[in-house]
């Protein structure tokens, strides 16, 4: 029997599945982009994490050290 107000549930299910697939793909691309940018940020600051400072034994001078294999240029230390 034909009913003009009926919903074709099979067609609706295909649309919902297609939208969920697209949303999953978009979420996967976003996660890949975020992981890639986080890895680039970690790589960018990896050398800066190996630069350190301490007070000498007389507490009148700051000593800056670098435990990385790369040189550090233009170090600015503010002592308060």
C-alpha positions as CSV (number, residue, x, y, z in Angstrom):
1,X,0.0,0.0,0.0
2,X,1.4,3.4,-1.0
3,X,1.4,6.1,1.7
4,X,2.8,9.5,0.7
5,X,3.7,10.6,4.2
6,X,5.7,7.5,5.0
7,X,9.5,7.7,5.6
8,X,11.9,5.5,3.7
9,X,13.9,4.2,6.7
10,X,16.4,2.5,4.5
11,X,17.3,5.7,2.7
12,X,17.4,7.6,6.0
13,X,19.8,5.0,7.5
14,X,22.1,5.4,4.5
15,X,22.2,9.2,5.0
16,X,22.9,8.9,8.7
17,X,25.7,6.3,8.0
18,X,27.1,8.6,5.4
19,X,27.1,11.6,7.7
20,X,28.7,9.6,10.6
21,X,31.4,8.4,8.2
22,X,32.1,11.9,7.1
23,X,32.2,13.1,10.7
24,X,34.6,10.2,11.7
25,X,36.9,11.1,8.8
26,X,36.9,14.8,9.8
27,X,37.7,13.9,13.4
28,X,40.6,11.6,12.2
29,X,42.1,14.4,10.1
30,X,41.8,16.8,13.0
31,X,43.5,14.3,15.3
32,X,46.3,13.8,12.8
33,X,46.8,17.5,12.4
34,X,46.9,18.1,16.2
35,X,49.3,15.2,16.7
36,X,51.6,16.6,14.0
37,X,51.5,20.2,15.4
38,X,52.2,18.9,19.0
39,X,55.2,16.9,17.7
40,X,56.5,19.9,15.9
41,X,56.1,22.0,19.1
42,X,58.0,19.4,21.1
43,X,60.8,19.3,18.5
44,X,61.0,23.1,18.5
45,X,61.4,23.4,22.3
46,X,63.4,20.2,22.9
47,X,66.7,22.1,22.9
48,X,65.4,24.9,25.1
49,X,64.6,22.3,27.7
50,X,68.3,21.4,28.0
51,X,69.3,25.0,29.0
52,X,69.5,25.6,32.7
53,X,70.7,28.1,35.3
54,X,71.8,28.2,38.9
55,X,73.3,30.5,41.5
56,X,77.0,30.1,42.2
57,X,78.2,29.4,45.7
58,X,78.5,33.1,46.7
59,X,74.9,33.8,45.4
60,X,76.0,36.8,43.5
61,X,76.1,35.4,40.0
62,X,73.9,33.3,37.7
63,X,75.6,30.5,35.8
64,X,73.9,29.3,32.6
65,X,74.5,25.8,31.3
66,X,73.6,23.9,28.1
67,X,73.4,20.2,28.1
68,X,72.4,19.9,24.5
69,X,74.7,19.2,21.6
70,X,73.6,22.5,19.8
71,X,74.8,26.0,20.7
72,X,72.5,28.5,22.3
73,X,72.6,32.1,21.0
74,X,71.2,35.3,22.6
75,X,70.4,34.0,26.1
76,X,68.6,36.6,28.2
77,X,68.4,35.9,31.9
78,X,66.3,38.1,34.3
79,X,67.3,37.8,37.9
80,X,64.9,39.3,40.4
